Structures are given as C-alpha cells and as structure tokens.
Amino acid sequence: MAQDARPDRGIGQPDASRHPAIGLYRYDRSGGKRRRIFSSPDDILILRATSFGPTSPATPAGIEVVAASSVATRPAITVGGVPVTVLSAVISPDSAGLYQIAVQLPANVPTGAVPIQASVNGVQSPTGVLIFVAGQE
C-alpha cells in the first residue's frame, strides 16, 4: 500500500482512504528463508506492513529511515480472530514507510488457513490475508 508522504502528513499517517496493510515474511534463525511454509503455535512472526502511523520519536516524511523508531500507537493483531502478542512495532531502517511488526502466536491459535488482521487507531487492515497455521511440531 502506498504511503501518504505529503508534507502536511508524516509517513504512515493514515487518512480516510488508507488502511494498514500486512505482508508476511518468514526466516529461520540463521537468517535464511525457511523451508517450511507454515507457522505453528508459539512461533514468532515478523510482519512487514504499511500505514501503521506516526513513530516516537517522529520520523520525517519522505526520507529513508536510518534507525528503528517504535510506533506511537501499538497495533492490535489477530490471527484466526484470536489476539496475538505484539512484541515490537517499529518503522524499518533503510526504508521509507515500511514497518516491522513482531508477533508471537498464542498456544490456542486456530490451525489451518486463518485470517490475519491488524487494527491501528480503530482502522482495520483489509480482509483476505491468510496464513497457514499447523499444529505443534
């Protein structure tokens, strides 16, 4: 989702036409791409996202970010309708308007293809984003 980078709005400052958006990336602990393509309860996921609002300290609009600043308002994330623990939510260094949201799936997360959704300041991400959650390994 494109960011609104007008001078009167900070990067990621949502307006009525913008919603938080989520992309999923999964890496193993050695830094390489994971071979499995599913998640399990208790896994930690890193979500790449846009339009998650202002940061603290503030990040000026239209510049490449050099340090990870936390979002001013922590998002609420659900997987399969179950709230997940948000471990961190920062704007990504070496990018403009891209956020990294670290979440941990709870033990009671539903399995199968389940929706993942975010809410920031009462604004919901679009529906239809699914992840596959397998049972415990």
C-alpha positions in Angstrom: 0.0 0.0 0.0 1.4 3.4 -0.9 2.2 5.8 1.8 0.8 9.3 2.0 4.0 11.4 2.0 2.5 14.9 1.6 4.4 17.5 3.7 1.4 18.0 5.9 1.2 14.3 6.9 4.0 12.2 8.4 5.0 8.9 6.8 2.3 6.3 7.6 -0.2 8.9 8.9 -3.4 7.2 7.7 -6.2 9.2 6.2 -9.7 8.1 5.4 -8.6 6.4 2.1 -5.7 4.4 3.7 -5.7 1.2 5.8 -2.8 -0.7 7.5 -1.6 -3.4 5.1 0.3 -6.6 6.0 2.8 -8.7 4.2 4.2 -11.9 5.7 7.9 -13.0 5.6 9.4 -15.9 7.4 13.1 -16.6 8.0 14.9 -19.2 10.1 17.1 -18.2 13.0 20.3 -18.4 10.8 18.9 -15.7 8.6 17.9 -17.8 5.6 14.5 -18.4 4.2 12.6 -21.1 5.9 11.9 -24.3 4.1 8.5 -24.9 5.7 5.7 -22.6 4.6 3.5 -22.7 7.6 3.5 -21.4 11.2 2.9 -23.1 14.4 1.5 -22.1 17.8 4.2 -20.1 19.8 6.1 -19.1 16.7 7.3 -15.6 16.3 6.5 -13.9 13.0 7.8 -10.7 11.5 5.1 -8.9 9.6 6.1 -6.2 7.0 3.4 -3.5 6.9 2.5 -0.1 5.7 0.3 2.7 7.1 0.9 2.0 10.8 1.0 5.6 11.8 3.4 8.0 13.4 6.5 6.9 15.3 8.2 8.0 18.6 10.5 9.7 18.0 8.8 11.2 15.0 10.1 10.1 11.5 10.1 13.0 9.0 8.0 12.4 5.8 9.8 11.3 2.6 13.2 10.3 4.0 14.9 6.9 4.3 14.7 5.7 7.9 18.2 5.2 9.5 17.0 4.0 12.9 14.1 1.8 14.0 11.6 4.1 15.9 8.7 2.5 17.7 5.2 3.2 16.5 3.4 5.8 18.7 0.3 3.6 19.0 0.9 -0.2 19.2 -1.4 -2.1 16.7 -3.7 -4.8 17.7 -3.2 -8.0 15.6 -5.5 -11.1 15.4 -4.9 -14.4 13.8 -8.0 -16.5 13.3 -9.8 -14.0 15.4 -7.5 -14.6 18.4 -5.4 -11.7 19.7 -1.7 -12.3 19.4 1.1 -10.7 21.5 2.8 -7.8 19.7 6.4 -8.0 20.7 7.5 -4.9 18.8 6.3 -2.5 16.2 8.9 -0.3 14.5 9.5 1.6 11.3 12.1 -0.4 9.3 15.6 1.0 8.9 16.8 1.5 5.3 13.2 2.1 4.0 10.6 4.8 3.7 7.2 3.9 5.2 7.8 0.2 5.8 7.1 -1.2 9.3 8.2 -4.4 11.0 5.7 -5.9 13.5 7.0 -8.8 15.6 4.2 -11.0 16.9 4.0 -14.3 18.8 1.3 -16.8 18.0 -0.5 -18.0 21.1 -0.9 -21.7 22.0 -4.6 -21.5 21.3 -4.3 -20.1 17.8 -6.6 -21.8 15.3 -5.0 -24.2 12.8 -5.4 -24.3 9.0 -5.7 -21.3 6.7 -6.7 -18.5 9.1 -7.1 -14.7 8.6 -4.6 -12.3 10.0 -5.8 -8.7 10.6 -4.4 -5.5 12.1 -6.1 -2.6 13.7 -4.4 0.8 14.3 -6.3 3.6 15.9 -9.6 1.9 15.1 -8.7 1.5 11.4 -8.7 -2.2 10.2 -6.4 -3.7 7.6 -8.1 -5.2 4.6 -9.6 -8.7 5.0 -8.5 -11.7 2.9 -4.9 -12.0 4.1 -4.4 -15.6 5.3 -1.6 -17.6 6.9 -1.4 -21.3 7.4 -1.0 -22.5 11.0 -0.1 -26.1 11.6 -0.4 -27.9 14.9 2.6 -28.2 17.2 5.7 -29.7 15.6 
